[in-house]
Amino acid sequence: MPSVGDSIDAYCLKCKLLLDHVVLFKVGGAVKRVQCRTCGTQHQYRPAAQADRKNTAEKKPAVRKTAAAKKADAAQALAGQAALAWDRKTRETPPDMPIRDYSLGEIYRLNDVIRHPIFGVGFVEKVVSDKSISVLFSDAVRLMGMHIAP
C-alpha cells in the first residue's frame, strides 16, 4: 500500500478519468483522500475498480428536458401543425381566389391570400391590430406588419 505523498491511480470525478493522484492521507492503513495531478482537485480515493464500474454502468436517460429542448419540441410540433393547416387551406381555396403580393403599406383582411417574396403563399389567419396580421405559411404562422408607411 502506498504511503502519504506517493503516487496512486485513482478515478477523478472532475476529469472523469482514471489518472495519477498523490495520496494526501490514510486512515487505518487505507488511502482516504487524494489529489489529482492533472486538475489539482482533492477528493475521496476511488480505486480503479470503482472507475471501471462507473464506465460500464448504463446511463439513465435524462428525465427533465431543458427549457431550450422544450421550446424546440414545441416549435417542431407547431411547424408540423402549420404545414397540415396550410395544406388543408390550399386545397380548400378556390382556384380563382386572387393572390395579393405582400407589402408593408397594404391593408389586409381575414382570409386574404398573400404572396411573400421569402415565405411564399400565405393565408391571413387573424388581424391582430391595425398594424399587424397573423399569417399562415407552409412552415409556420408568422406575425407580419401591415398599413405601415414606407
RODO-2510 file (C-alpha; in nm, 4 decimals, decimal comma):
residues 150
     n   res          X          Y          Z
     1     m     0,0000     0,0000     0,0000
     2     p     0,1371     0,3457    -0,0909
     3     s     0,2266     0,5925     0,1819
     4     v     0,1337     0,9621     0,2102
     5     g     0,2915     1,1628    -0,0763
     6     d     0,3216     0,8620    -0,3102
     7     s     0,1543     0,8364    -0,6499
     8     i    -0,1519     0,6191    -0,6965
     9     d    -0,4012     0,5648    -0,9769
    10     a    -0,7500     0,6825    -0,8831
    11     y    -1,0718     0,7881    -1,0538
    12     c    -1,1055     1,1679    -1,0702
    13     l    -1,4639     1,2959    -1,0588
    14     k    -1,3770     1,6274    -1,2219
    15     c    -1,1717     1,4805    -1,5083
    16     k    -1,3944     1,1692    -1,5263
    17     l    -1,0890     0,9551    -1,5924
    18     l    -0,8580     0,7134    -1,4167
    19     l    -0,5492     0,9320    -1,3549
    20     d    -0,2354     0,9661    -1,1439
    21     h    -0,3035     1,1114    -0,7951
    22     v    -0,0992     1,1963    -0,4846
    23     v    -0,2004     1,0316    -0,1564
    24     l    -0,2914     1,3069     0,0935
    25     f    -0,3785     1,0940     0,3981
    26     k    -0,4622     0,7453     0,5141
    27     v    -0,6899     0,6180     0,7901
    28     g    -0,6293     0,2742     0,9409
    29     g    -0,3775     0,1908     0,6687
    30     a    -0,6233     0,2631     0,3847
    31     v    -0,5927     0,5586     0,1466
    32     k    -0,8785     0,8018     0,2145
    33     r    -0,8011     1,1289     0,0349
    34     v    -0,6051     1,2042    -0,2846
    35     q    -0,5210     1,4991    -0,5105
    36     c    -0,5381     1,4754    -0,8898
    37     r    -0,2089     1,5639    -1,0604
    38     t    -0,3974     1,6778    -1,3704
    39     c    -0,6632     1,9173    -1,2378
    40     g    -0,5499     1,9620    -0,8747
    41     t    -0,8843     1,8601    -0,7235
    42     q    -0,8756     1,6931    -0,3808
    43     h    -1,1306     1,4189    -0,3275
    44     q    -1,2025     1,0826    -0,1664
    45     y    -0,9921     0,7981    -0,3019
    46     r    -1,1731     0,5934    -0,5649
    47     p    -0,9780     0,2900    -0,6827
    48     a    -0,9619     0,1758    -1,0448
    49     a    -1,2281    -0,0919    -0,9799
    50     q    -1,4861     0,1797    -0,9000
    51     a    -1,3925     0,3693    -1,2155
    52     d    -1,4495     0,0569    -1,4262
    53     r    -1,7946     0,0089    -1,2722
    54     k    -1,8823     0,3731    -1,3435
    55     n    -1,7768     0,3474    -1,7087
    56     t    -1,9620     0,0222    -1,7757
    57     a    -2,2828     0,1201    -1,5982
    58     e    -2,5615     0,2235    -1,8310
    59     k    -2,6573     0,5868    -1,8077
    60     k    -3,0241     0,6574    -1,7464
    61     p    -3,1865     0,8963    -1,9899
    62     a    -3,2463     1,2444    -1,8584
    63     v    -3,5900     1,2753    -1,7058
    64     r    -3,6131     1,6529    -1,7329
    65     k    -3,5729     1,8487    -2,0521
    66     t    -3,4090     2,1867    -2,0607
    67     a    -3,6133     2,4917    -2,1498
    68     a    -3,4404     2,5120    -2,4881
    69     a    -3,5253     2,1492    -2,5658
    70     k    -3,8890     2,2067    -2,4682
    71     k    -3,9052     2,5149    -2,6916
    72     a    -3,7505     2,3225    -2,9813
    73     d    -4,0017     2,0390    -2,9386
    74     a    -4,2921     2,2857    -2,9220
    75     a    -4,1665     2,4724    -3,2290
    76     q    -4,1334     2,1469    -3,4205
    77     a    -4,4860     2,0433    -3,3229
    78     l    -4,6245     2,3837    -3,4249
    79     a    -4,4384     2,3688    -3,7552
    80     g    -4,5962     2,0296    -3,8258
    81     q    -4,9406     2,1649    -3,7386
    82     a    -4,8807     2,4727    -3,9553
    83     a    -4,7842     2,2560    -4,2516
    84     l    -5,1026     2,0481    -4,2169
    85     a    -5,3234     2,3560    -4,1775
    86     w    -5,1545     2,5259    -4,4744
    87     d    -5,2052     2,2164    -4,6904
    88     r    -5,5753     2,1990    -4,5933
    89     k    -5,6235     2,5715    -4,6666
    90     t    -5,4506     2,5343    -5,0040
    91     r    -5,6850     2,2536    -5,1063
    92     e    -5,9963     2,4386    -4,9825
    93     t    -5,9127     2,7695    -5,1521
    94     p    -6,0941     2,8191    -5,4840
    95     p    -5,8595     2,8405    -5,7836
    96     d    -5,9947     3,1813    -5,8856
    97     m    -5,9105     3,3373    -5,5457
    98     p    -5,6846     3,6424    -5,6020
    99     i    -5,3343     3,6238    -5,4502
   100     r    -5,2004     3,9637    -5,3475
   101     d    -4,8295     4,0447    -5,3336
   102     y    -4,7293     4,1265    -4,9773
   103     s    -4,6370     4,4869    -4,8987
   104     l    -4,5995     4,6645    -4,5640
   105     g    -4,8118     4,9550    -4,6875
   106     e    -5,1148     4,7413    -4,7818
   107     i    -5,4134     4,6690    -4,5588
   108     y    -5,5176     4,3037    -4,5303
   109     r    -5,8347     4,1361    -4,4049
   110     l    -5,9147     3,7957    -4,2595
   111     n    -5,8863     3,5123    -4,5182
   112     d    -5,6850     3,7219    -4,7683
   113     v    -5,4261     3,5198    -4,9611
   114     i    -5,0850     3,6821    -4,9951
   115     r    -4,7557     3,6014    -5,1686
   116     h    -4,4446     3,6905    -4,9675
   117     p    -4,1098     3,7066    -5,1546
   118     i    -3,9354     3,4845    -4,8958
   119     f    -4,2063     3,2807    -4,7178
   120     g    -4,4243     3,2117    -5,0218
   121     v    -4,8030     3,1919    -5,0284
   122     g    -4,9787     3,2597    -4,7001
   123     f    -5,3284     3,2935    -4,5576
   124     v    -5,4287     3,5779    -4,3243
   125     e    -5,5496     3,3955    -4,0121
   126     k    -5,6080     3,6923    -3,7845
   127     v    -5,5950     4,0711    -3,7896
   128     v    -5,4024     4,1317    -3,4661
   129     s    -5,4128     4,5117    -3,4770
   130     d    -5,4382     4,7904    -3,7307
   131     k    -5,0645     4,7423    -3,7969
   132     s    -5,0177     4,3622    -3,7790
   133     i    -5,1628     4,0352    -3,9064
   134     s    -5,1057     3,6703    -3,8295
   135     v    -5,0288     3,4787    -4,1499
   136     l    -5,0231     3,1009    -4,2008
   137     f    -4,7336     3,0000    -4,4266
   138     s    -4,6324     2,6464    -4,5223
   139     d    -4,3739     2,6241    -4,2417
   140     a    -4,5126     2,8444    -3,9617
   141     v    -4,7602     3,1075    -3,8524
   142     r    -4,5858     3,4452    -3,8653
   143     l    -4,6730     3,7874    -3,7304
   144     m    -4,6463     4,0308    -4,0206
   145     g    -4,6719     4,4079    -4,0418
   146     m    -4,9296     4,5954    -4,2496
   147     h    -5,0522     4,9501    -4,3112
   148     i    -4,7056     5,0929    -4,2378
   149     a    -4,5953     5,3893    -4,4430
   150     p    -4,2556     5,3413    -4,6134
***
